[in-house]
């Protein structure tokens, strides 16, 4: 029940004073692993109906919070969701579409599933369940929720969800912008959002990935979009790392993920994915918290990478059309 209660906060705007995000001197970068402040409380439901652009559907905040009913603002955008995606199974198998959205774009706090190979999705669920796939900050709610769901789901449910998400076409929902100054941010729902008032701060060596419309994203609209601000010059640096390894700094990504980064066989695409998510995966592979079948192939890739290199790789990959 503790995980269930905390997951309710995961989906919602938080009543808290905003502040700027910062990167710690050591350990996982805070901007890539945002954590809700202690004592965060969900905003109460006032009973009003929520709307999003280009949809006639309405939901109350209580309905948007329901872990067992994925909001479906645009039912014409995707085939009928299987039960495990739309509703899950009470009491402990949350609807896959609740976190990953009805047609799989996910958000910066979790993974985009649209178009990923069935074999890859099934394998990741097995690795969450076995403990092979963890996180450098395992107490964050997104990885904890995945562990919980992986243990609750049957093999048939996992296969059904994997087939559904694999059959969806990935969307281009992230605009990557190189910048020296970026919006000041605060953490809500395990992602960054811009502070009101247009306050700016230096980007430093960070990626600042925020929804263009926070209310739309928090309403779990699968058409919500993001802007990812990245350091100036990082896209070109990332392209060199991805395409030729930057003179031995790393292993070129094309051999496994394809020249266009759209994946090969059971290897997932990198193109157009959340750069915050990509940095977390590179960091977790390097520090051994993400293991499993693919980790041996990733180790030579990440062995010599610093966080700055991970930023550049993620910036370039996110800038490529999915």
N, C-alpha and C positions, 0 to 999 in steps of 0.2 A: 504493500500500500504506500510505502514511503516513495518508491520510484514513481508510482502512478501520480501521487500528489505533486511531485516535483516536475514531472512531465507536463502537467497542466501549465506550469510557469514557463516551460520551454516555448510554448506556442504564443505567448501573450506579451503585450507591452507591459513594462515594469514600472511601477510607481517609485521613481528614484531621482535623485538629483543628478543631472548629467555632469560628465567630466571628460577630460581628454584621455585617449588611450596612450599607452606607453609600452616600450619594449624593455624587458628586464635585461640586466647585464649578463645573465647566464640562465641556462635552462631553456625550455621551449619558449619561443617568442609569443608574448601575450597577445599580440594582434592576430596571430594565426590560431590561437587556442583561447578565444575569449570566454570568460567565465562570468556568470551572473554574480553580482555582489552578494555577500552573505545577507540573509534577511530580506531578499527581494520578495515582493508580494505582487500577485497578479492584480491588475485593474479590475474592479467589480463590474459585473454586467448590469448596465442600466436598462436593459430590455429593448433597446432600440435595434432596428434592423440595419444590417451592414450591407453595403453595395460595393461592387467593383465595376470598372468601365466595361462596356460591351457585354453585359450579362444582365438577364432579367431575374436571376436567382437572388434570393435574400437569405441571410442567416443571422441569428442572434449571436452574440459573443459566446454564450453558453454552447451553442451548436458548433461554432468554430473551434471550441475547446475540446469537443468530444473526441477522445482518442480512438473511438470505435466507429467513427463516421467521417471519412475523408471528405472535406468540402469539395464540391464539384461545380465550380462556377461556369465552366464552359464544356458541357457534356458532348458537344459536337466536335470537340478537338481530339477525341480519342475513342477507341472501341469501348464496349461495355467493360467495366472493371470487374474482375473476379471478386468473389466475396472476401478473400483474404486481403485484397488491396483496398476495397471500399469500406469494409467493416471489421476485418480481423476476426477474432473469436474471443469472446469474453471467457474468463476474466483477465487473461494475461497476454493475449496475442493482439497487440494494437494494430489498427489498420495501417498497412504499408503506405497507403496514399496520404495518411495524416502527416507524416514527416516528409516524405518524398514527393508529395503532391499527386494529384490525380493522374497526370500524364508524365510524371517522373523527372521534372527538372531539379527537384531538391532545392537546396539553398546553400549559402556559404557555410552553414553550421553542419551540413551533412553532405551526402553524395547525390549527384545526378545519376539516375539509373537508366534513363531513356536510351535505348539502342545498345546497351552493354550486352555482351554475349551471355547466353543462358548459362553456359558452363562456368563462366567467371562469377556470375552472381551466386550460383549454387555453391561454388567453392568458398566464396567469402563468407557466406552464412555458416558453412561448416567450420571455418577458421575462427569466426567469432565464438561459435559454440565451444570449440576445443580450447580456446584461450590463445591460439597461435597468433590471432590478430587482436592486438590491444591498441593502446594509445599512450603517448608520452605523458598525457594527463588523463588517466583512466577514470577519474571521478567526474569528468565532464559528462553531462547528461546524454549527449548524442551517442558516444560509444557505449555507455552503460545501457541505454535503451536497446541498442543493437544486440548486445550480449543477451539481454532479457528476451527479446523477440526470437533470437536464434535458438534459444533453449525451449521456447514454447511452441514453435512452429513444427508441424509434421513435414516429412519429406515431400509429400504430395502438395502441401500448401506452398512450400518453397519453390518447387518446380512450377506450380501454376503462376505464382507471382513473377518468377524469373522469366517465364515465357511471355507474360503480358508486358513487362517493362522492356524486354529485349525487342519486342515488335514495334516499339514506339520510335518515332524519328526525333533525335535530339534537336533542341532549339538553340538558336544563337541569342542568349539572354544576358550576356555580359559585355559591356563596353570597357575596354582597357585604355586608360589615359595616362600618359607619362606626365608627371607634375612634380614641382618642388614644394608647393603648398597644397594642403588638402583640408577638407572639413574636419574640425574637431569632432570626436566621436565618443559615444558611451556604449556600454554593453547592455543588450536587451535580448532575451530569448536565445542566448548563446551566439549572437552575431553582433556586428557593429552597426550602429545607426548614427546619422549625423545629428549633432547638437543643433537646436533651433537658434536662429539668429545669424547664420552665416559665418560663424567664427572659424578662422583658419589657423593652421599650425604647420610647421615644417614636416614633410613626410619622413625625413631620415631614411633609414634602411628598413622600410616596412612596405607592406601592401595594405591599403585601406579599401576594403570592399564593403560597399553599403548599398541597400536597396534604393532605387530612385524614388520609390513611394513606400514608406515604411508601413503605413496602414494597409496597403494592398498586399504586401508580403506577409504581414502578420495575420491577415485574413485568409492566408494559405491559397492565394490566387496563383495558379500555375503559370499565368502570363506575366507575373511580376518580373521586373528586370533589375539588374545590378550595374553599378559603376565600380570598376576596380582601378584605383589610383596606384600607379607603380612609379619607382624612381626613374628619373630621366636617364635614358640610355640603356635601361634594363631589357627592353624588348630585343634590341640588336644583340646585346651580350647573350641573352637567352637563346637566340637563334643560332649563334655560333656554338654554344654548348650543346644544343639539341642536335644540330646537323653534323658537326664534325668532332665534337668532344673538346673543342678549344685546346688543341695541341696536347691532348693526353690528360686534361683535367678530369674528364669523365668519359663514359662510353656513349657514343651517339645513340639517340633514342629510336631512330628509324628502324634499326634492325629488328626490334620487337614490336614497336607501336606503329610502324608504317611511316613512309616518307611524309605523308600528310598528317601524321599523328592521329589518324582515325581508327587505329587498332588493326590487329592482324589475328585472325582465328579467335582463340580464346583470350587474347591479350586486349585489354580495354583501350578505348580511345583516351587521348589526353586533350585533343583539340576542343576548345570552347568550354572547358570545365572550370569550375571555380578555382582561381589561383590560391585562395586561402586553403582550400581543401588539398590542392596539389602540394603546397608547402608542408602541410601536416603529414602527408604520406611520405614525402622524401625524408623529412625529419625522423619520422617513426621507423622507416626502413634503416636509416643510418644508425639509430640508437637501439635497434633490436627489439622495439616494442611491437612492430609489425613484422611477423615472421610468416611461416606458411610456405606453400609450394613455390610462390614467385620470388621469395626473398633472396634465394641464392643468386638468381639472375640480377636482382637489383643491387646487391652488395657492391660489385665493382663500379656501378654507376654512382652510388652515393658516397663511397669511401672517402673521396677527397673534396666533397662539396662542403662549403661553408653556407651559412644561412643566406648570405648575399647571393651566392650562386643559385640556391634554391628559389629565391625571389625572382631572379632573371629567367630561369627555366619556366617557372609557373607563369610569369608575365607573358612570355612568348607563346606558350601553349594555349593560354586563355585567349590570346588575340587571334588565334587561328579559327576559322569557321568550322563548326563541328560537322 
